[in-house]
Amino acid sequence: MRHLLSLTVFSLASLVAAQALSAQTPAASAYKGVQGVYTAKDFHFGTGETIPELNLHYLTLGSPHRNSAGLVDNAVLLLHGTGGDEHTLFAPQFSTVLFGPGQPLDITKYFLIFPDDIGQGGSSKPSDGLHMRFPHYDYDDMVRSQHQMLLEGLHVDHLRLILGTSMGCMQSFVWGETYPDFMDALMPLACNAVALAGRNRMTRYMAIENIERDPNWKGGEYTSEPVEGLRSANEMLLIMGSAPLQMQKLYPTRVAAEGYVDKYLARVVASTDANNMIYYINASRNYDPSANLKKIKVPVMWINSADDFINPPELGIAQKQVQEMPHAKFVLIPISDATRGHGTHTSAAIWKDYLVELLAESEPKH
């Protein structure tokens, strides 16, 4: 819950987050979820750093099914955004639209897998004790650890689909390039497939700098959270992840707008660990799948929304890059009363029909 409460704060590729939604989020137990931990021994990171034991926490819904060849044919990997965890995608506007009987990801048909990424949720992270001595992971490390967890921990040797939101969206492209035969389809929601530069990186950099320049941060060895640094970091991230239309509608007066900010910041600052935040924001520092998109050969349904301040449509990036993948479609959802800025990735009713289309297009031929 600590990370659920802090999700909306951060994510530049997930700057939206579950915090605003967490009060409504049903417990995983309502879906008869099974939780587990996979421990990767002597895990090596891309930086050359190692850790004796990397614990990866996950939750699953449904049961795996194997085809006549013995391969799992119904597993779906659902990837959360920055600062999230296994429960992020249990927000009702996501789970109640997708997981029920007859719905696109019906848990009586599919085996749904929700991992806590490195540095987040119940998985190994700086706040466990290593602080800023924790290995400096990136998206490649996250994807490689997910792959290892699937094979060795869950004995899943193939994925029917990878659906990722925000940071998970970016990881979807890494997955498609690194393990192109491991899945039948990709559905990246709310990201671009280029290096994070321009305003996106600037905002991440400023968020990190605000924390590290707080005297109470003490190089990561603080005894109480660097509150001023966290507050400053979250102020701008709140704006980046928000939807202007919804903010105006929900907080139409000065009193309402200022009251929301005060309550929001008090809540998220109290539930955020500064070192964890630095790490998961900075994990995107070397993300750049642009040179190898042609390696992604499975069907791709790539969806962004026009009111996403983090991935603004005027950049025109996705419209060009989608042509580099042989079986990809890009959809830009227009602004409406239903969209939620960057957080449209969690409003499944808006894009559910595209998921149905992707599943039908990528149905394995027997």
PyMOL commands that set and color helices and strands:
alter all, ss='L'
color gray80, all
select helices_A, chain A and resi 2-9+22-24+28-31+88-90+92-98+126-128+131-133+139-153+167-178+198-212+215-220+227-241+244-250+254-270+274-282+290-295+313-315+317-324+341-346+348-361
alter helices_A, ss='H'
color red, helices_A
select strands_A, chain A and resi 34-44+50-61+75-79+111-115+161-165+186-189+300-305+328-333
alter strands_A, ss='S'
color yellow, strands_A
deselect
rebuild
show_as cartoon
